[in-house]
Amino acid sequence: MPRIPGIGQREAVRVFQKLGFAIRRQGKHVVMNKGGVYLIIPRHTQIKAATMGDIAKTAGLSPEQFRELL
């Protein structure tokens, strides 16, 4: 079982908004930023766990911190 679950894009956006990331653009991907950190979230019904792990790592979250925010 992956340490970070695969979730939908709406749920991912909600988690990162809790951390202060703001939506900058939307198209095939949702682009969010906070300071100089940019996150690119694919607009899929279900984002793969490995992809979600990479996005969380870019945001500076450990798998445990990410799960707490869900």
N, C-alpha and C positions, 0 to 999 in steps of 0.2 A: 504494500500500500504506500503510495507516495506521501511524503511528509506534508506537502501542500496540495490540497484538493484541486481538481479542475472545477471551475465555476463559470457561470455565465458572465457576459460582459457588463450587464447592469449591476450585478452584485460586486464585481471587481471595481467598477467606477465608484460605487457607494463606499467601499472600503477605503479607497485612496482619497476620497473627498473628506472622510473623517480625519485623515492625516493632514489636511490642508492643501491637497493638490486641486487645481482648478482645471476645468475643461477649456482647452484652447481652440481645438478644431474637431470636427466630426466628419467622417466620410466612410470609407471602408474600415478605418481605424479611428479610435478615439485617442486624441493626443491631449495629455494632461501635463501640467508642469507646476513646480513649486521651487522658486529660486532658479537655480541653474540646472535642476534635475527634470528631465523630460521622460515621461512614460508613454509608450505606444501600446494601446490595448486593442487587439483585433475584435471586430464586431461579430463574434460568433455566438451561437446559442450556448455552446459549451467550449470553453478554452481549455486546452490540454494542460495537465498538471505541470509538465516540464516548462511550458511557456509561461504559466502563471508563476512558477518558481523563479524564473529569470526576471520577470517584471517586478516581483516582490524584492528580489535581491537588488535590483537597480534602485528601488525606492528606499533601500537600507533596512529592510525588515528581515528578521529571522523567520523560519517557518512557524515557530511558536507564537511570535508576535502577530503574524498574519492570521493564524487560526483564531486568536483571541478577538481580532477585529471583525471576524465573520459574524 
